[in-house]
Amino acid sequence: MQISFAFAVKFLHHIRVNNMKKRLLKAIKIIGIISVVLLIVLIAAIFWSENDKSVTKEFVKNENLSTIKNNWQGTPVDEKGRFVNHEFPYLPKTTDILKWTFGAHPQKQEKNDDKDRLEIKDPTEFLNSETDGILWFGHASFLIRLNGVNILLDPVFGEPSFITRFVSSPSPIEKLKKVDFILISHDHRDHCDAATIEGLTKKFPAAKILTGLKMNELIQDWNSSKTEIQTAGWYQQFKLPDDKIKISFLPSRHWSRRGLFDTNARLWGAFVIEGAGKTIYFSGDSGFGSHYKELAEIFPKIDFFIIGIGAYQPQFIMKPNHNTPSEAFQGFLDSRADVLIPMHFGRFDLSDEPPSEPLRLLKEKAAEANLAEKIKNLQINESLAIN
């Protein structure tokens, strides 16, 4: 009896061990297959991105809007229907992404040691007022009140998905009293957030969304109240219900993508807002280019020049898309604007430079040119009077 019981235990143990071995071998086989598939996809992506080119085939615009630049044919589009920067055509390279991911990060320790953070203020006073001004919510999110019109630019509130933060700031949607226009420069997640747009359109269904060509195809599903969406090509002026303000869409040196297969499918750009005798430029995301000088030719008196100064390291991947502080300052000089308001630094962790470096380098550059007083940097939720 005891021998039979011992044999049964031994037999059952043998079966369990064999089953475990089979499961392990099966798991190893599945992992191997997945690894091979991923390797093939990676090789294909590298081959595709290294050989992909963007050559202008045609020019497009919103035929219902006016064009503000003489002899402008429209926004360039390539043979695959992708938008093209007319001065610096750009497509991302998989090898650059791999190099950044697995390569050296020379500022890593300096970045880890940098504990300087933006201060978070209370925006309630400005939001409850009717005074014209510019309020910074951090990164590229602003509320501009001009001639009594309330304009949100690239609102990304609360804690957006897939973005690492240096500082957390609560969503101000509950405190907002009125929103007339929502301006979205492009589709990247640090500028265009589904939850924020859903919340805003639900609370302010009469607000109009102004953005670049094809952006409506992305955000219309987030538009909980079917708010009106108007899209423009570069150098086009939006149709607004009255003449209290004017808003135009201009080029920037950047790109667009939300997923794996929609590179440059939606247009990116900058905005110029005019009203009450003032002109405000908002750069969106941009690398350096001649568009700053072209800006001055069309708008010879710019009062406030809002431009990104962060997310520029490493240069081999960031230069085509984000200004360095020095380039941002040169763009300000090229535009012949009066006041520079820096943005796109200090809130989100998007690149390799330390969080406090962009503002420090910008101020140094301005001081060298004896123009330190032209820099008006804000803390999060801080406002600046327009008049």
Secondary structure, DSSP 4 states (H G I P E B T S, - for coil): -HHHHHHHHHHHHHHHHHHHHHHHHHHHHHHHHHHHHHHHHHHHHHHHHHH----EEEEE--TTSEE-STT---EEEETTS-B--SSS-----HHHHHHHHHS--TTHHHHHH------B---HHHHHS---EEEEEETTEEEEEETTEEEEES---S--TT--BSS-----GGG----SEEEE--SSTTT--HHHHHHHHHH-TT-EEEEETTTHHHHGGG-TT---EEEE-TTEE---SSSSEEEEEE--B----SSSS-TT-S---EEEEEETTEEEEE--S-B--THHHHHHHH-S--SEEEEE-----SHHHHTTTS--HHHHHHHHHHHT-SEEEEES-SSB--SSS-TTHHHHHHHHHHHHTT-GGGB----BT-EEE--
